[in-house]
Amino acid sequence: MNSPSFPTLGKYIDLLVDAICVVDKHGHFLYVSPSAEQIFGYSQMEMMGKQMLELIHPDDRQRTLHTVTDIMEGEPQPHFENRYIRKDGEIVHIMWSARWSEADQCRVAVARDITRRKHAESLQQAVFAIAEASHNAQDLNTLFAQIHRIISELLPADNFAIALRDKSSAAVSLPYSREQVMLDFGKDSSEMSNQLLNNVLHKNEACLYNAMHERMALQSWLGVPLKSHSGVLGALVLKSYSAQHHYSEKNLELLQFVSTQIAAAVERKQMMARLEHLALYDQLTKLPNRTLFYDRINSAMARAKRHHAIFSLLYLDMDKFKAVNDTYGHLTGDALLEQAARRLESCVRECDTVVRFGGDEFVILLENLDYPEQSITVVQKIQDVFQEAFNLQGQMVHIMPSIGIAHYPLDGDTDQTLLRHADKAMYAAKQNTINVH
């Protein structure tokens, strides 16, 4: 049987799905088969003479040049992968099988479009990464940052935000927002973004917006709702201020796909945060409870030992609280404890801890002190703010706390010894008050 003639082979080459490319030693295309247009978006005539490097994704250029050097030195590359930018701006993943022809002084290569495969692999990796982040992230803020990183590996996400909607009030917050744009585009851009976000949250549908005019401040906006079985938690938002990059329907589909996993991860972390809050905080006053107190004081002792530092412990008891309960009822007593908690918080720094220890007893942990006597200043503040009567549903009630102090390590080097010392000092202060009256 006779071998096919060269013209016949040429017809077969024109039918190939993969593209045949011939590049000279300076990197210019000498020949591309017709299927190259399907892969790269440029016609054969447009690609002839074009510098290959101009089409390669900037992040892959250096790596590609190193591989080209290996090929020209006689090392064939049957499975080299890199990314090209199509004529329409889309990124295409190519797997090359290439070798050098010494006789013709050119590279001969076959280009296969593996974009779908890489896309599927990226989505699978993203799903696994989101699941891993859901389990490993210590809190919501850490989870949001990891989600941002995962999304950035799938599509441009320099300007990225996560919006959450409160289930009870429907109020919208932006607990995570990262903007890389340095220019101030004024309120027009913000108003457009807010309008688009409201559409996503209220219609529960993904939204893609591309400006029709290049001078528009907000060039491209992409938002998808975070849907769970219990409803819409919020939304993922991506923005582009560059006329060179507009989000596409493919980007929207991709973000919608991962949004389901992200919504599940966020809801799980929110549930864990609620359970943790129930376990560690007093539900009436919203202050840390005994469990969290013991964790805080042991951490404080570890830091103090390490840095040879000191801290103080205040033990407080509300004088005549039982009389308020008996006279006005438990609801009024609860209101008094809530207001007392807020007043105590106003007397300390952010690094300090105010704890509801039980009933009408409170404990305050004062860290980062230069000398023990600094705690006296806090005691004076507390006594001053309690001078003002409490307005309890129209009833004006005066109540003062008895306060005992213990200093670490002067009065003890364990949580129990410090508490006992502060409790004894508080009881002595209460007895003095009773004797005075």
Residue, then its C-alpha position, 0 to 999 in steps of 0.5 A: m500500500n502506498s504511503p499518503s502523499f504530502p498534500t494528503l497529509g496536509k489535509y489530515i493535519d488541518l483536521l486535527v483538534d490539536a494545533i501544530c506550531v513551528v517556531d523559529k529560534h527567536g520565538h516567532f511563529l513560522y507556521v500554525s495549523p488551522s486548529a490554532e485559531q480555535i485554541f488561541g483565538y487568532s487566525q493563522m495569518e495573525m499568528m504568523g510572525k508573532q512573537m510567542l512570548e507576547l501571548i504567554h501569560p506573564d506569570d509563565r514566561q520565565r518558566t517557559l523560556h527556561t524550557v525553551t532553552d532545554i528544548m533547543e539544547g536537544e531535550p524534547q519536552p513531551h508534557f510541558e504545560n503553560r498558560y496563554i492569553r487568547k485574543d478575547g482575553e481569556i486564559v487558556h491552558i496548553m500542554w505542549s509536546a515539542r522538540w528542536s529541529e537542528a537541521d531546520q533551526c526551529r521548534v516543532a510542537v503540538a499544542r493541546d488545549i487542556t483548559r477544561r481539565k485544569h478547570a475541573e482540577s482547580l475546582q476539585q482542589a478548591v472544594f477540598a481546600i474550602a473543606e479543610a479551611s472549614h475544619n482548621a480555621q480558628d475563627l471566622n476571620t481566619l476562614f474568610a482570609q483563607i477563602h479569599r486565598i482560594i478564590s484568588e487561585l481560581l480567578p482575579a480577586d484583588n478586590f474581594a469582600i464577604a457580606l453577611r446578612d443577620k438572620s434576625s434583623a436582616a442587617v448587612s455587614l462586611p466582616y471581610s473586605r480587601e481592596q487593592v485599588m489605591l484611587d478614590f473613585g468617589k461615591d458613584s462607585s460605592e453606590m453602584s456596588n451597594q445597589l448590586l449587592n442589594n440585588v444579590l441579597h434580596k433576589n437571591e441570584a448571582c449578578l454580573y455587571n460590566a461597564m459599557h464605557e471605559r471611563m466608568a469607575l467600576q468596570s466590572w462587578l461579580g456577586v453570588p449569594l451564599k445559600s445554605h439549607s436555612g436561607v441566604l447567609g450573605a454574598l461573595v463580591l469581586k470587583s475590577y476597576s480595570a478596563q482590561h479585565h471584565y468578569s465573564e459568565k464562566n467566572l460567574e458559574l465558577l464562583q457559584f459552584v464554590s459558593t455552595q461549599i463556602a456557605a456550608a463552611v461559613e455556616r458551620k463556623q458560625m454555629m461553632a462560634r455560637l456554641e462556643h459563646l454559649a459555653l464561655y459567656d454569661q447569657l444575661t450580661k454577655l460577660p465571660n463566665r467562670t469557664l472562660f475566666y479560668d482559661r484567661i487567668n491561667s494564660a495570664m499566669a503563664r505570661a506573667k511567669r515568662h515575663h516576670a510581670i504582675f497582675s491583679l484580681l478584683y472580686l466584687d459583690m453587690d451590696k444589698f442585691k437580694a433586697v432589690n430582688d425581693t422588693y422589685g422582682h427578678l426581672t428588675g434584678d436581672a436589669l440591674l446586673e446587666q447595667a452593672a456589667r456595662r459600668l464595670e466594662s467602662c472602667v477597664r481597658e480592652c486587655d482586661t477581663v470582666v467576668r460574671f462569676g455567679g449571682d451578683e458576684f463579678v471578677i475583674l482580671l487586670e493585666n499589664l500592670d507596672y505596679p500593684e497599686q494601679s489596681i486601686t485606680v480601677v477600684q476608684k473608677i468603679q466606686d465613682v460610676f456606681q455613685e449614680a443611681f440605676n434606672l430600673q424600669g422607672q425605679m431609681v436604685h442605688i447600689m454599691p459593690s464591695i471589692g477585694i483585691a489580690h495581686y499576682p504573685l504577691d498574694g498567690d501563684t495559683d488561680q485558687t489562692l488568688l481567688r480565695h485571697a480576693d474573696k476574703a478581702m471582699y468579705a472584709a470590705k463588706q463587713n466594714t460597710i455593714n459596720v459603718h451603716 
